[in-house]
Amino acid sequence: MCSDVQRWPQTERVWHQFERLDLVMERTGVDRLRAAREDRGKALAEARDRCLACLVERRCAFLLAGGDPAAVRAICPNAAFLRQCRKDDPASS
């Protein structure tokens, strides 16, 4: 039986990365509803997979802490997805 106190390290890593993607989407102006609807949710699931496998996660965390969303987009493997789902993109409405 697993309690809340006893968690697997991989589970913690997954939740941490999901939180980071949520923060990246917030800071880069992503419309969350648009992101969730894109390709019937498949695009968001793929973005989460890319985030989980990301090789620049430490740099991403550093840039997020510095408040530079343009720099985050510049290094993010999900940059195309983030751009496609931006709140201010009339082409994706």
SEFIZA-3560 file (N, C-alpha, C; in Angstrom, 3 decimals):
REM SEFIZA-3560
<numar><xx>0.839</xx><yy>-1.175</yy><zz>0.000</zz><atom>N</atom></numar>
<numar><xx>0.000</xx><yy>0.000</yy><zz>0.000</zz><atom>CA</atom></numar>
<numar><xx>0.888</xx><yy>1.243</yy><zz>0.000</zz><atom>C</atom></numar>
<numar><xx>0.546</xx><yy>2.217</yy><zz>-0.812</zz><atom>N</atom></numar>
<numar><xx>1.351</xx><yy>3.427</yy><zz>-0.967</zz><atom>CA</atom></numar>
<numar><xx>0.662</xx><yy>4.596</yy><zz>-0.265</zz><atom>C</atom></numar>
<numar><xx>1.413</xx><yy>5.295</yy><zz>0.554</zz><atom>N</atom></numar>
<numar><xx>0.857</xx><yy>6.465</yy><zz>1.245</zz><atom>CA</atom></numar>
<numar><xx>1.339</xx><yy>7.733</yy><zz>0.560</zz><atom>C</atom></numar>
<numar><xx>0.776</xx><yy>8.860</yy><zz>0.955</zz><atom>N</atom></numar>
<numar><xx>1.197</xx><yy>10.146</yy><zz>0.400</zz><atom>CA</atom></numar>
<numar><xx>2.641</xx><yy>10.476</yy><zz>0.773</zz><atom>C</atom></numar>
<numar><xx>3.098</xx><yy>9.987</yy><zz>1.899</zz><atom>N</atom></numar>
<numar><xx>4.443</xx><yy>10.264</yy><zz>2.361</zz><atom>CA</atom></numar>
<numar><xx>5.472</xx><yy>9.487</yy><zz>1.544</zz><atom>C</atom></numar>
<numar><xx>5.117</xx><yy>8.285</yy><zz>1.152</zz><atom>N</atom></numar>
<numar><xx>6.031</xx><yy>7.407</yy><zz>0.430</zz><atom>CA</atom></numar>
<numar><xx>5.707</xx><yy>7.449</yy><zz>-1.066</zz><atom>C</atom></numar>
<numar><xx>6.551</xx><yy>8.143</yy><zz>-1.839</zz><atom>N</atom></numar>
<numar><xx>6.342</xx><yy>8.252</yy><zz>-3.276</zz><atom>CA</atom></numar>
<numar><xx>7.589</xx><yy>7.814</yy><zz>-4.012</zz><atom>C</atom></numar>
<numar><xx>7.395</xx><yy>7.399</yy><zz>-5.221</zz><atom>N</atom></numar>
<numar><xx>8.522</xx><yy>6.993</yy><zz>-6.045</zz><atom>CA</atom></numar>
<numar><xx>9.170</xx><yy>8.220</yy><zz>-6.655</zz><atom>C</atom></numar>
<numar><xx>10.498</xx><yy>8.234</yy><zz>-6.764</zz><atom>N</atom></numar>
<numar><xx>11.197</xx><yy>9.397</yy><zz>-7.326</zz><atom>CA</atom></numar>
<numar><xx>10.744</xx><yy>9.733</yy><zz>-8.752</zz><atom>C</atom></numar>
<numar><xx>10.473</xx><yy>8.744</yy><zz>-9.570</zz><atom>N</atom></numar>
<numar><xx>10.046</xx><yy>9.007</yy><zz>-10.946</zz><atom>CA</atom></numar>
<numar><xx>8.682</xx><yy>9.700</yy><zz>-10.967</zz><atom>C</atom></numar>
<numar><xx>7.812</xx><yy>9.316</yy><zz>-10.066</zz><atom>N</atom></numar>
<numar><xx>6.501</xx><yy>9.965</yy><zz>-9.973</zz><atom>CA</atom></numar>
<numar><xx>6.667</xx><yy>11.441</yy><zz>-9.633</zz><atom>C</atom></numar>
<numar><xx>7.538</xx><yy>11.726</yy><zz>-8.672</zz><atom>N</atom></numar>
<numar><xx>7.804</xx><yy>13.118</yy><zz>-8.303</zz><atom>CA</atom></numar>
<numar><xx>8.360</xx><yy>13.897</yy><zz>-9.492</zz><atom>C</atom></numar>
<numar><xx>9.249</xx><yy>13.284</yy><zz>-10.252</zz><atom>N</atom></numar>
<numar><xx>9.845</xx><yy>13.941</yy><zz>-11.422</zz><atom>CA</atom></numar>
<numar><xx>8.770</xx><yy>14.269</yy><zz>-12.459</zz><atom>C</atom></numar>
<numar><xx>7.878</xx><yy>13.328</yy><zz>-12.694</zz><atom>N</atom></numar>
<numar><xx>6.801</xx><yy>13.547</yy><zz>-13.667</zz><atom>CA</atom></numar>
<numar><xx>5.934</xx><yy>14.722</yy><zz>-13.238</zz><atom>C</atom></numar>
<numar><xx>5.507</xx><yy>14.749</yy><zz>-11.987</zz><atom>N</atom></numar>
<numar><xx>4.656</xx><yy>15.845</yy><zz>-11.523</zz><atom>CA</atom></numar>
<numar><xx>5.391</xx><yy>17.173</yy><zz>-11.563</zz><atom>C</atom></numar>
<numar><xx>6.679</xx><yy>17.157</yy><zz>-11.242</zz><atom>N</atom></numar>
<numar><xx>7.485</xx><yy>18.380</yy><zz>-11.282</zz><atom>CA</atom></numar>
<numar><xx>7.561</xx><yy>18.930</yy><zz>-12.712</zz><atom>C</atom></numar>
<numar><xx>7.801</xx><yy>18.060</yy><zz>-13.678</zz><atom>N</atom></numar>
<numar><xx>7.879</xx><yy>18.493</yy><zz>-15.075</zz><atom>CA</atom></numar>
<numar><xx>6.526</xx><yy>18.999</yy><zz>-15.573</zz><atom>C</atom></numar>
<numar><xx>5.447</xx><yy>18.363</yy><zz>-15.159</zz><atom>N</atom></numar>
<numar><xx>4.121</xx><yy>18.828</yy><zz>-15.554</zz><atom>CA</atom></numar>
<numar><xx>3.863</xx><yy>20.225</yy><zz>-14.993</zz><atom>C</atom></numar>
<numar><xx>4.282</xx><yy>20.455</yy><zz>-13.754</zz><atom>N</atom></numar>
<numar><xx>4.141</xx><yy>21.787</yy><zz>-13.163</zz><atom>CA</atom></numar>
<numar><xx>4.969</xx><yy>22.801</yy><zz>-13.947</zz><atom>C</atom></numar>
<numar><xx>6.167</xx><yy>22.388</yy><zz>-14.370</zz><atom>N</atom></numar>
<numar><xx>7.013</xx><yy>23.301</yy><zz>-15.127</zz><atom>CA</atom></numar>
<numar><xx>6.358</xx><yy>23.652</yy><zz>-16.463</zz><atom>C</atom></numar>
<numar><xx>5.795</xx><yy>22.665</yy><zz>-17.170</zz><atom>N</atom></numar>
<numar><xx>5.138</xx><yy>22.965</yy><zz>-18.434</zz><atom>CA</atom></numar>
<numar><xx>3.959</xx><yy>23.907</yy><zz>-18.203</zz><atom>C</atom></numar>
<numar><xx>3.208</xx><yy>23.697</yy><zz>-17.143</zz><atom>N</atom></numar>
<numar><xx>2.108</xx><yy>24.612</yy><zz>-16.827</zz><atom>CA</atom></numar>
<numar><xx>2.628</xx><yy>26.033</yy><zz>-16.626</zz><atom>C</atom></numar>
<numar><xx>3.744</xx><yy>26.175</yy><zz>-15.929</zz><atom>N</atom></numar>
<numar><xx>4.344</xx><yy>27.488</yy><zz>-15.701</zz><atom>CA</atom></numar>
<numar><xx>4.854</xx><yy>28.097</yy><zz>-17.007</zz><atom>C</atom></numar>
<numar><xx>5.487</xx><yy>27.281</yy><zz>-17.841</zz><atom>N</atom></numar>
<numar><xx>5.960</xx><yy>27.759</yy><zz>-19.145</zz><atom>CA</atom></numar>
<numar><xx>4.770</xx><yy>28.253</yy><zz>-19.969</zz><atom>C</atom></numar>
<numar><xx>3.684</xx><yy>27.492</yy><zz>-19.985</zz><atom>N</atom></numar>
<numar><xx>2.510</xx><yy>27.907</yy><zz>-20.762</zz><atom>CA</atom></numar>
<numar><xx>1.937</xx><yy>29.215</yy><zz>-20.224</zz><atom>C</atom></numar>
<numar><xx>1.891</xx><yy>29.349</yy><zz>-18.916</zz><atom>N</atom></numar>
<numar><xx>1.387</xx><yy>30.585</yy><zz>-18.309</zz><atom>CA</atom></numar>
<numar><xx>2.275</xx><yy>31.780</yy><zz>-18.673</zz><atom>C</atom></numar>
<numar><xx>3.578</xx><yy>31.618</yy><zz>-18.502</zz><atom>N</atom></numar>
<numar><xx>4.511</xx><yy>32.725</yy><zz>-18.728</zz><atom>CA</atom></numar>
<numar><xx>4.661</xx><yy>33.095</yy><zz>-20.199</zz><atom>C</atom></numar>
<numar><xx>4.405</xx><yy>32.165</yy><zz>-21.093</zz><atom>N</atom></numar>
<numar><xx>4.561</xx><yy>32.457</yy><zz>-22.525</zz><atom>CA</atom></numar>
<numar><xx>3.238</xx><yy>32.820</yy><zz>-23.186</zz><atom>C</atom></numar>
<numar><xx>2.191</xx><yy>32.990</yy><zz>-22.389</zz><atom>N</atom></numar>
<numar><xx>0.925</xx><yy>33.486</yy><zz>-22.910</zz><atom>CA</atom></numar>
<numar><xx>0.088</xx><yy>32.467</yy><zz>-23.657</zz><atom>C</atom></numar>
<numar><xx>0.175</xx><yy>31.217</yy><zz>-23.260</zz><atom>N</atom></numar>
<numar><xx>-0.599</xx><yy>30.169</yy><zz>-23.918</zz><atom>CA</atom></numar>
<numar><xx>-2.035</xx><yy>30.190</yy><zz>-23.410</zz><atom>C</atom></numar>
<numar><xx>-2.957</xx><yy>30.060</yy><zz>-24.335</zz><atom>N</atom></numar>
<numar><xx>-4.368</xx><yy>29.894</yy><zz>-24.002</zz><atom>CA</atom></numar>
<numar><xx>-4.547</xx><yy>28.418</yy><zz>-23.632</zz><atom>C</atom></numar>
<numar><xx>-4.756</xx><yy>28.140</yy><zz>-22.364</zz><atom>N</atom></numar>
<numar><xx>-4.824</xx><yy>26.754</yy><zz>-21.890</zz><atom>CA</atom></numar>
<numar><xx>-5.973</xx><yy>25.972</yy><zz>-22.522</zz><atom>C</atom></numar>
<numar><xx>-7.078</xx><yy>26.614</yy><zz>-22.739</zz><atom>N</atom></numar>
<numar><xx>-8.210</xx><yy>25.935</yy><zz>-23.372</zz><atom>CA</atom></numar>
<numar><xx>-7.862</xx><yy>25.562</yy><zz>-24.809</zz><atom>C</atom></numar>
<numar><xx>-7.258</xx><yy>26.479</yy><zz>-25.523</zz><atom>N</atom></numar>
<numar><xx>-6.822</xx><yy>26.204</yy><zz>-26.893</zz><atom>CA</atom></numar>
<numar><xx>-5.810</xx><yy>25.053</yy><zz>-26.899</zz><atom>C</atom></numar>
<numar><xx>-4.885</xx><yy>25.083</yy><zz>-25.952</zz><atom>N</atom></numar>
<numar><xx>-3.868</xx><yy>24.023</yy><zz>-25.868</zz><atom>CA</atom></numar>
<numar><xx>-4.517</xx><yy>22.665</yy><zz>-25.598</zz><atom>C</atom></numar>
<numar><xx>-5.496</xx><yy>22.636</yy><zz>-24.711</zz><atom>N</atom></numar>
<numar><xx>-6.164</xx><yy>21.376</yy><zz>-24.376</zz><atom>CA</atom></numar>
<numar><xx>-6.996</xx><yy>20.842</yy><zz>-25.538</zz><atom>C</atom></numar>
<numar><xx>-7.523</xx><yy>21.735</yy><zz>-26.353</zz><atom>N</atom></numar>
<numar><xx>-8.369</xx><yy>21.316</yy><zz>-27.483</zz><atom>CA</atom></numar>
<numar><xx>-7.584</xx><yy>20.951</yy><zz>-28.733</zz><atom>C</atom></numar>
<numar><xx>-6.343</xx><yy>21.421</yy><zz>-28.817</zz><atom>N</atom></numar>
<numar><xx>-5.534</xx><yy>21.203</yy><zz>-30.022</zz><atom>CA</atom></numar>
<numar><xx>-5.398</xx><yy>19.713</yy><zz>-30.303</zz><atom>C</atom></numar>
<numar><xx>-5.818</xx><yy>19.313</yy><zz>-31.474</zz><atom>N</atom></numar>
<numar><xx>-5.766</xx><yy>17.913</yy><zz>-31.910</zz><atom>CA</atom></numar>
<numar><xx>-6.417</xx><yy>16.987</yy><zz>-30.881</zz><atom>C</atom></numar>
<numar><xx>-7.528</xx><yy>17.467</yy><zz>-30.323</zz><atom>N</atom></numar>
<numar><xx>-8.324</xx><yy>16.715</yy><zz>-29.345</zz><atom>CA</atom></numar>
<numar><xx>-7.509</xx><yy>16.265</yy><zz>-28.132</zz><atom>C</atom></numar>
<numar><xx>-6.602</xx><yy>17.117</yy><zz>-27.695</zz><atom>N</atom></numar>
<numar><xx>-5.801</xx><yy>16.853</yy><zz>-26.505</zz><atom>CA</atom></numar>
<numar><xx>-4.486</xx><yy>16.147</yy><zz>-26.790</zz><atom>C</atom></numar>
<numar><xx>-4.355</xx><yy>15.623</yy><zz>-27.992</zz><atom>N</atom></numar>
<numar><xx>-3.140</xx><yy>14.883</yy><zz>-28.338</zz><atom>CA</atom></numar>
<numar><xx>-1.912</xx><yy>15.799</yy><zz>-28.346</zz><atom>C</atom></numar>
<numar><xx>-2.055</xx><yy>17.022</yy><zz>-28.829</zz><atom>N</atom></numar>
<numar><xx>-0.921</xx><yy>17.951</yy><zz>-28.901</zz><atom>CA</atom></numar>
<numar><xx>-0.400</xx><yy>18.285</yy><zz>-27.503</zz><atom>C</atom></numar>
<numar><xx>-1.299</xx><yy>18.470</yy><zz>-26.544</zz><atom>N</atom></numar>
<numar><xx>-0.876</xx><yy>18.757</yy><zz>-25.174</zz><atom>CA</atom></numar>
<numar><xx>-0.193</xx><yy>17.535</yy><zz>-24.557</zz><atom>C</atom></numar>
<numar><xx>-0.724</xx><yy>16.357</yy><zz>-24.808</zz><atom>N</atom></numar>
<numar><xx>-0.092</xx><yy>15.128</yy><zz>-24.300</zz><atom>CA</atom></numar>
<numar><xx>1.314</xx><yy>14.978</yy><zz>-24.880</zz><atom>C</atom></numar>
<numar><xx>1.466</xx><yy>15.281</yy><zz>-26.149</zz><atom>N</atom></numar>
<numar><xx>2.784</xx><yy>15.202</yy><zz>-26.784</zz><atom>CA</atom></numar>
<numar><xx>3.731</xx><yy>16.263</yy><zz>-26.208</zz><atom>C</atom></numar>
<numar><xx>3.200</xx><yy>17.447</yy><zz>-25.926</zz><atom>N</atom></numar>
<numar><xx>4.019</xx><yy>18.502</yy><zz>-25.322</zz><atom>CA</atom></numar>
<numar><xx>4.494</xx><yy>18.076</yy><zz>-23.935</zz><atom>C</atom></numar>
<numar><xx>3.633</xx><yy>17.445</yy><zz>-23.181</zz><atom>N</atom></numar>
<numar><xx>4.022</xx><yy>16.954</yy><zz>-21.851</zz><atom>CA</atom></numar>
<numar><xx>5.102</xx><yy>15.878</yy><zz>-21.977</zz><atom>C</atom></numar>
<numar><xx>4.968</xx><yy>14.997</yy><zz>-22.971</zz><atom>N</atom></numar>
<numar><xx>5.997</xx><yy>13.970</yy><zz>-23.191</zz><atom>CA</atom></numar>
<numar><xx>7.346</xx><yy>14.611</yy><zz>-23.533</zz><atom>C</atom></numar>
<numar><xx>7.307</xx><yy>15.630</yy><zz>-24.417</zz><atom>N</atom></numar>
<numar><xx>8.551</xx><yy>16.324</yy><zz>-24.774</zz><atom>CA</atom></numar>
<numar><xx>9.160</xx><yy>17.004</yy><zz>-23.555</zz><atom>C</atom></numar>
<numar><xx>8.332</xx><yy>17.590</yy><zz>-22.730</zz><atom>N</atom></numar>
<numar><xx>8.814</xx><yy>18.264</yy><zz>-21.524</zz><atom>CA</atom></numar>
<numar><xx>9.451</xx><yy>17.251</yy><zz>-20.574</zz><atom>C</atom></numar>
<numar><xx>8.837</xx><yy>16.108</yy><zz>-20.441</zz><atom>N</atom></numar>
<numar><xx>9.361</xx><yy>15.081</yy><zz>-19.552</zz><atom>CA</atom></numar>
<numar><xx>10.726</xx><yy>14.578</yy><zz>-20.018</zz><atom>C</atom></numar>
<numar><xx>10.945</xx><yy>14.539</yy><zz>-21.329</zz><atom>N</atom></numar>
<numar><xx>12.206</xx><yy>14.054</yy><zz>-21.886</zz><atom>CA</atom></numar>
<numar><xx>13.201</xx><yy>15.185</yy><zz>-22.171</zz><atom>C</atom></numar>
<numar><xx>12.879</xx><yy>16.394</yy><zz>-21.766</zz><atom>N</atom></numar>
<numar><xx>13.670</xx><yy>17.574</yy><zz>-22.122</zz><atom>CA</atom></numar>
<numar><xx>15.101</xx><yy>17.511</yy><zz>-21.581</zz><atom>C</atom></numar>
<numar><xx>16.011</xx><yy>17.916</yy><zz>-22.436</zz><atom>N</atom></numar>
<numar><xx>17.428</xx><yy>17.937</yy><zz>-22.062</zz><atom>CA</atom></numar>
<numar><xx>17.886</xx><yy>19.303</yy><zz>-21.549</zz><atom>C</atom></numar>
<numar><xx>17.014</xx><yy>20.306</yy><zz>-21.607</zz><atom>N</atom></numar>
<numar><xx>17.387</xx><yy>21.653</yy><zz>-21.155</zz><atom>CA</atom></numar>
<numar><xx>16.540</xx><yy>22.106</yy><zz>-19.965</zz><atom>C</atom></numar>
<numar><xx>16.081</xx><yy>21.164</yy><zz>-19.168</zz><atom>N</atom></numar>
<numar><xx>15.173</xx><yy>21.497</yy><zz>-18.074</zz><atom>CA</atom></numar>
<numar><xx>15.803</xx><yy>22.434</yy><zz>-17.038</zz><atom>C</atom></numar>
<numar><xx>17.084</xx><yy>22.286</yy><zz>-16.766</zz><atom>N</atom></numar>
<numar><xx>17.733</xx><yy>23.185</yy><zz>-15.795</zz><atom>CA</atom></numar>
<numar><xx>17.830</xx><yy>24.605</yy><zz>-16.339</zz><atom>C</atom></numar>
<numar><xx>18.170</xx><yy>24.725</yy><zz>-17.605</zz><atom>N</atom></numar>
<numar><xx>18.237</xx><yy>26.051</yy><zz>-18.246</zz><atom>CA</atom></numar>
<numar><xx>16.838</xx><yy>26.677</yy><zz>-18.257</zz><atom>C</atom></numar>
<numar><xx>15.843</xx><yy>25.872</yy><zz>-18.547</zz><atom>N</atom></numar>
<numar><xx>14.449</xx><yy>26.337</yy><zz>-18.551</zz><atom>CA</atom></numar>
<numar><xx>14.071</xx><yy>26.888</yy><zz>-17.179</zz><atom>C</atom></numar>
<numar><xx>14.384</xx><yy>26.141</yy><zz>-16.122</zz><atom>N</atom></numar>
<numar><xx>14.059</xx><yy>26.587</yy><zz>-14.764</zz><atom>CA</atom></numar>
<numar><xx>14.756</xx><yy>27.906</yy><zz>-14.447</zz><atom>C</atom></numar>
<numar><xx>16.021</xx><yy>28.018</yy><zz>-14.862</zz><atom>N</atom></numar>
<numar><xx>16.784</xx><yy>29.246</yy><zz>-14.642</zz><atom>CA</atom></numar>
<numar><xx>16.133</xx><yy>30.428</yy><zz>-15.362</zz><atom>C</atom></numar>
<numar><xx>15.746</xx><yy>30.225</yy><zz>-16.614</zz><atom>N</atom></numar>
<numar><xx>15.127</xx><yy>31.301</yy><zz>-17.394</zz><atom>CA</atom></numar>
<numar><xx>13.745</xx><yy>31.664</yy><zz>-16.862</zz><atom>C</atom></numar>
<numar><xx>12.998</xx><yy>30.663</yy><zz>-16.413</zz><atom>N</atom></numar>
<numar><xx>11.685</xx><yy>30.944</yy><zz>-15.822</zz><atom>CA</atom></numar>
<numar><xx>11.838</xx><yy>31.778</yy><zz>-14.557</zz><atom>C</atom></numar>
<numar><xx>12.830</xx><yy>31.450</yy><zz>-13.756</zz><atom>N</atom></numar>
<numar><xx>13.071</xx><yy>32.205</yy><zz>-12.522</zz><atom>CA</atom></numar>
<numar><xx>13.454</xx><yy>33.646</yy><zz>-12.832</zz><atom>C</atom></numar>
<numar><xx>14.123</xx><yy>33.849</yy><zz>-13.958</zz><atom>N</atom></numar>
<numar><xx>14.526</xx><yy>35.193</yy><zz>-14.361</zz><atom>CA</atom></numar>
<numar><xx>13.427</xx><yy>35.976</yy><zz>-15.047</zz><atom>C</atom></numar>
<numar><xx>12.317</xx><yy>35.322</yy><zz>-15.336</zz><atom>N</atom></numar>
<numar><xx>11.172</xx><yy>36.005</yy><zz>-15.931</zz><atom>CA</atom></numar>
<numar><xx>11.359</xx><yy>36.402</yy><zz>-17.383</zz><atom>C</atom></numar>
<numar><xx>12.037</xx><yy>35.574</yy><zz>-18.169</zz><atom>N</atom></numar>
<numar><xx>12.281</xx><yy>35.884</yy><zz>-19.580</zz><atom>CA</atom></numar>
<numar><xx>11.588</xx><yy>34.868</yy><zz>-20.483</zz><atom>C</atom></numar>
<numar><xx>10.283</xx><yy>35.053</yy><zz>-20.759</zz><atom>N</atom></numar>
<numar><xx>9.548</xx><yy>34.076</yy><zz>-21.558</zz><atom>CA</atom></numar>
<numar><xx>10.084</xx><yy>33.920</yy><zz>-22.980</zz><atom>C</atom></numar>
<numar><xx>10.621</xx><yy>34.973</yy><zz>-23.563</zz><atom>N</atom></numar>
<numar><xx>11.166</xx><yy>34.856</yy><zz>-24.925</zz><atom>CA</atom></numar>
<numar><xx>12.367</xx><yy>33.919</yy><zz>-24.935</zz><atom>C</atom></numar>
<numar><xx>13.190</xx><yy>33.990</yy><zz>-23.900</zz><atom>N</atom></numar>
<numar><xx>14.345</xx><yy>33.092</yy><zz>-23.810</zz><atom>CA</atom></numar>
<numar><xx>13.904</xx><yy>31.651</yy><zz>-23.591</zz><atom>C</atom></numar>
<numar><xx>12.837</xx><yy>31.464</yy><zz>-22.836</zz><atom>N</atom></numar>
<numar><xx>12.303</xx><yy>30.115</yy><zz>-22.623</zz><atom>CA</atom></numar>
<numar><xx>11.829</xx><yy>29.540</yy><zz>-23.955</zz><atom>C</atom></numar>
<numar><xx>11.056</xx><yy>30.325</yy><zz>-24.699</zz><atom>N</atom></numar>
<numar><xx>10.577</xx><yy>29.851</yy><zz>-26.013</zz><atom>CA</atom></numar>
<numar><xx>11.737</xx><yy>29.534</yy><zz>-26.947</zz><atom>C</atom></numar>
<numar><xx>12.819</xx><yy>30.279</yy><zz>-26.842</zz><atom>N</atom></numar>
<numar><xx>13.955</xx><yy>30.088</yy><zz>-27.738</zz><atom>CA</atom></numar>
<numar><xx>14.633</xx><yy>28.732</yy><zz>-27.541</zz><atom>C</atom></numar>
<numar><xx>14.579</xx><yy>28.182</yy><zz>-26.328</zz><atom>N</atom></numar>
<numar><xx>15.250</xx><yy>26.905</yy><zz>-26.073</zz><atom>CA</atom></numar>
<numar><xx>14.292</xx><yy>25.731</yy><zz>-25.953</zz><atom>C</atom></numar>
<numar><xx>13.004</xx><yy>26.000</yy><zz>-25.910</zz><atom>N</atom></numar>
<numar><xx>12.011</xx><yy>24.972</yy><zz>-25.596</zz><atom>CA</atom></numar>
<numar><xx>11.721</xx><yy>24.054</yy><zz>-26.783</zz><atom>C</atom></numar>
<numar><xx>11.777</xx><yy>22.738</yy><zz>-26.563</zz><atom>N</atom></numar>
<numar><xx>11.397</xx><yy>21.794</yy><zz>-27.613</zz><atom>CA</atom></numar>
<numar><xx>9.911</xx><yy>21.902</yy><zz>-27.983</zz><atom>C</atom></numar>
<numar><xx>9.129</xx><yy>22.558</yy><zz>-27.134</zz><atom>N</atom></numar>
<numar><xx>7.702</xx><yy>22.756</yy><zz>-27.382</zz><atom>CA</atom></numar>
<numar><xx>7.398</xx><yy>24.133</yy><zz>-27.972</zz><atom>C</atom></numar>
<numar><xx>8.400</xx><yy>24.810</yy><zz>-28.482</zz><atom>N</atom></numar>
<numar><xx>8.214</xx><yy>26.182</yy><zz>-28.960</zz><atom>CA</atom></numar>
<numar><xx>7.105</xx><yy>26.295</yy><zz>-30.002</zz><atom>C</atom></numar>
<numar><xx>7.039</xx><yy>25.378</yy><zz>-30.936</zz><atom>N</atom></numar>
<numar><xx>5.998</xx><yy>25.439</yy><zz>-31.972</zz><atom>CA</atom></numar>
<numar><xx>4.610</xx><yy>25.301</yy><zz>-31.350</zz><atom>C</atom></numar>
<numar><xx>4.456</xx><yy>24.390</yy><zz>-30.413</zz><atom>N</atom></numar>
<numar><xx>3.182</xx><yy>24.203</yy><zz>-29.721</zz><atom>CA</atom></numar>
<numar><xx>2.816</xx><yy>25.457</yy><zz>-28.933</zz><atom>C</atom></numar>
<numar><xx>3.778</xx><yy>26.025</yy><zz>-28.227</zz><atom>N</atom></numar>
<numar><xx>3.529</xx><yy>27.238</yy><zz>-27.450</zz><atom>CA</atom></numar>
<numar><xx>3.092</xx><yy>28.389</yy><zz>-28.351</zz><atom>C</atom></numar>
<numar><xx>3.765</xx><yy>28.532</yy><zz>-29.476</zz><atom>N</atom></numar>
<numar><xx>3.443</xx><yy>29.597</yy><zz>-30.430</zz><atom>CA</atom></numar>
<numar><xx>2.042</xx><yy>29.384</yy><zz>-31.005</zz><atom>C</atom></numar>
<numar><xx>1.723</xx><yy>28.150</yy><zz>-31.332</zz><atom>N</atom></numar>
<numar><xx>0.432</xx><yy>27.807</yy><zz>-31.941</zz><atom>CA</atom></numar>
<numar><xx>-0.733</xx><yy>28.094</yy><zz>-30.990</zz><atom>C</atom></numar>
<numar><xx>-0.491</xx><yy>28.016</yy><zz>-29.710</zz><atom>N</atom></numar>
<numar><xx>-1.568</xx><yy>28.141</yy><zz>-28.725</zz><atom>CA</atom></numar>
<numar><xx>-1.563</xx><yy>29.460</yy><zz>-27.965</zz><atom>C</atom></numar>
<numar><xx>-0.823</xx><yy>30.436</yy><zz>-28.447</zz><atom>N</atom></numar>
<numar><xx>-0.769</xx><yy>31.729</yy><zz>-27.757</zz><atom>CA</atom></numar>
<numar><xx>-2.141</xx><yy>32.421</yy><zz>-27.747</zz><atom>C</atom></numar>
<numar><xx>-2.399</xx><yy>33.134</yy><zz>-26.671</zz><atom>N</atom></numar>
<numar><xx>-3.663</xx><yy>33.865</yy><zz>-26.522</zz><atom>CA</atom></numar>
<numar><xx>-3.831</xx><yy>34.935</yy><zz>-27.572</zz><atom>C</atom></numar>
<numar><xx>-2.738</xx><yy>35.555</yy><zz>-27.978</zz><atom>N</atom></numar>
<numar><xx>-2.829</xx><yy>36.700</yy><zz>-28.885</zz><atom>CA</atom></numar>
<numar><xx>-2.617</xx><yy>36.320</yy><zz>-30.353</zz><atom>C</atom></numar>
<numar><xx>-2.768</xx><yy>35.054</yy><zz>-30.694</zz><atom>N</atom></numar>
<numar><xx>-2.589</xx><yy>34.599</yy><zz>-32.072</zz><atom>CA</atom></numar>
<numar><xx>-3.947</xx><yy>34.435</yy><zz>-32.740</zz><atom>C</atom></numar>
<numar><xx>-4.376</xx><yy>35.432</yy><zz>-33.529</zz><atom>N</atom></numar>
<numar><xx>-5.699</xx><yy>35.346</yy><zz>-34.154</zz><atom>CA</atom></numar>
<numar><xx>-5.808</xx><yy>34.218</yy><zz>-35.172</zz><atom>C</atom></numar>
<numar><xx>-4.700</xx><yy>33.757</yy><zz>-35.724</zz><atom>N</atom></numar>
<numar><xx>-4.738</xx><yy>32.689</yy><zz>-36.723</zz><atom>CA</atom></numar>
<numar><xx>-5.137</xx><yy>31.355</yy><zz>-36.111</zz><atom>C</atom></numar>
<numar><xx>-4.916</xx><yy>31.191</yy><zz>-34.820</zz><atom>N</atom></numar>
<numar><xx>-5.245</xx><yy>29.895</yy><zz>-34.199</zz><atom>CA</atom></numar>
<numar><xx>-6.570</xx><yy>29.908</yy><zz>-33.459</zz><atom>C</atom></numar>
<numar><xx>-7.343</xx><yy>30.965</yy><zz>-33.604</zz><atom>N</atom></numar>
<numar><xx>-8.653</xx><yy>31.032</yy><zz>-32.961</zz><atom>CA</atom></numar>
<numar><xx>-9.664</xx><yy>30.179</yy><zz>-33.675</zz><atom>C</atom></numar>
//
